Amino acid sequence: MSVTRQLAQNAEVAIKIYVQPPKGNKVIQFLNIKLNICETLKRQNIAVPLIRYFFNEIMRKSNMPFSCPIVKDFAYNLTNFILTDSIFPVYTFYVNFNFSLNFMNDYKSFGEMLLEGRTVPK
């Protein structure tokens, strides 16, 4: 992802996870959270274990800075990010899921990442 302008101190990321049981018709909102990017980089105090795992992996496998500013005209890369079943509790049921990140700068969206998948038995 290349950022074409420096992010404001109020830049946020909205994280949403929706799940649907394979035989169900109803989509369930599992998580809906907004994080201030600069505060999260600075404090690294994410209360939700699943999001904390993603944050730690992204910081470990990318060239994202550990503090603001997020500078413009720089290519940020995420390489070899691997999602394994180790992050899910053993009682996780089989679901289709939709995981999205929406990046906002000055309350305007400038980027989105979408991951769709399914948990399956080993």
C-alpha positions as CSV (number, residue, x, y, z in Angstrom):
1,M,0.0,0.0,0.0
2,S,1.4,3.4,-0.9
3,V,0.2,6.4,1.0
4,T,0.1,9.5,-1.2
5,R,-0.2,12.0,1.7
6,Q,0.9,12.0,5.3
7,L,-1.8,10.7,7.7
8,A,-3.4,13.0,10.1
9,Q,-3.3,12.3,13.9
10,N,-7.0,11.4,13.7
11,A,-6.5,8.7,11.1
12,E,-8.4,5.5,11.9
13,V,-8.8,2.0,10.9
14,A,-12.3,0.4,11.1
15,I,-12.2,-3.4,11.6
16,K,-15.3,-5.5,11.0
17,I,-15.8,-9.2,11.1
18,Y,-19.0,-10.9,10.0
19,V,-19.6,-14.6,10.2
20,Q,-22.3,-17.0,8.8
21,P,-22.7,-20.6,9.8
22,P,-22.4,-22.8,6.6
23,K,-26.1,-23.9,6.8
24,G,-27.4,-20.7,8.1
25,N,-29.0,-17.8,6.3
26,K,-28.3,-15.1,8.8
27,V,-25.0,-13.1,8.8
28,I,-23.9,-12.1,12.3
29,Q,-21.7,-9.1,13.1
30,F,-18.9,-10.6,15.2
31,L,-16.8,-7.5,15.7
32,N,-17.0,-3.8,14.8
33,I,-14.2,-1.6,16.2
34,K,-12.4,1.6,15.2
35,L,-8.9,2.3,16.3
36,N,-6.9,5.5,16.0
37,I,-3.8,4.5,14.0
38,C,-1.3,6.7,15.8
39,E,-2.5,5.9,19.3
40,T,-2.5,2.2,18.5
41,L,1.0,2.3,17.1
42,K,2.2,4.3,20.1
43,R,0.5,2.3,22.9
44,Q,0.0,-1.1,21.3
45,N,-2.8,-1.7,23.8
46,I,-5.4,-3.7,21.9
47,A,-7.9,-5.3,24.1
48,V,-9.4,-7.8,21.6
49,P,-7.1,-10.9,21.4
50,L,-7.8,-11.6,17.7
51,I,-7.1,-8.0,16.7
52,R,-4.0,-8.0,18.9
53,Y,-2.7,-11.1,17.0
54,F,-3.3,-9.5,13.6
55,F,-1.6,-6.2,14.8
56,N,1.4,-8.1,16.1
57,E,1.8,-10.1,12.9
58,I,1.4,-7.1,10.7
59,M,4.0,-5.2,12.7
60,R,6.4,-8.2,12.6
61,K,5.9,-8.9,8.8
62,S,5.7,-5.4,7.5
63,N,7.7,-2.2,7.3
64,M,5.1,-0.2,9.1
65,P,6.6,2.3,11.6
66,F,6.0,1.8,15.3
67,S,4.9,5.4,15.7
68,C,3.5,8.3,13.6
69,P,3.9,9.9,11.3
70,I,2.9,7.6,8.5
71,V,4.7,9.4,5.8
72,K,3.5,10.0,2.3
73,D,5.1,8.6,-0.9
74,F,6.4,5.5,0.8
75,A,5.4,2.0,-0.1
76,Y,4.4,0.0,2.9
77,N,4.6,-3.8,2.4
78,L,3.3,-6.8,4.2
79,T,5.2,-10.0,3.3
80,N,4.7,-13.6,4.3
81,F,1.6,-13.0,6.5
82,I,0.3,-16.4,7.5
83,L,-3.0,-17.0,9.1
84,T,-3.2,-20.3,11.0
85,D,-5.7,-22.0,13.2
86,S,-3.6,-21.4,16.3
87,I,-5.4,-18.0,16.8
88,F,-8.8,-19.6,17.1
89,P,-10.0,-21.3,20.3
90,V,-10.5,-25.1,20.1
91,Y,-14.3,-24.6,20.4
92,T,-14.5,-22.4,17.2
93,F,-17.3,-23.6,15.1
94,Y,-17.3,-23.8,11.3
95,V,-18.3,-20.5,9.7
96,N,-17.9,-18.4,6.6
97,F,-16.3,-15.1,7.5
98,N,-15.7,-11.7,6.1
99,F,-12.9,-9.6,7.6
100,S,-12.5,-6.0,6.5
101,L,-10.2,-3.1,7.3
102,N,-11.2,0.4,6.2
103,F,-8.6,3.1,6.5
104,M,-9.7,6.6,7.1
105,N,-7.8,9.9,7.0
106,D,-9.6,13.0,8.2
107,Y,-12.8,10.9,8.3
108,K,-12.6,10.0,4.6
109,S,-11.9,6.5,3.4
110,F,-8.6,6.0,1.5
111,G,-8.1,2.3,1.5
112,E,-9.8,-1.0,2.2
113,M,-8.7,-4.6,2.6
114,L,-11.1,-7.5,2.5
115,L,-10.5,-11.1,3.4
116,E,-13.2,-13.7,2.9
117,G,-12.8,-17.3,3.9
118,R,-14.1,-20.3,5.9
119,T,-13.0,-22.1,9.0
120,V,-12.8,-25.9,8.3
121,P,-12.0,-29.0,10.2
122,K,-8.4,-30.3,10.3
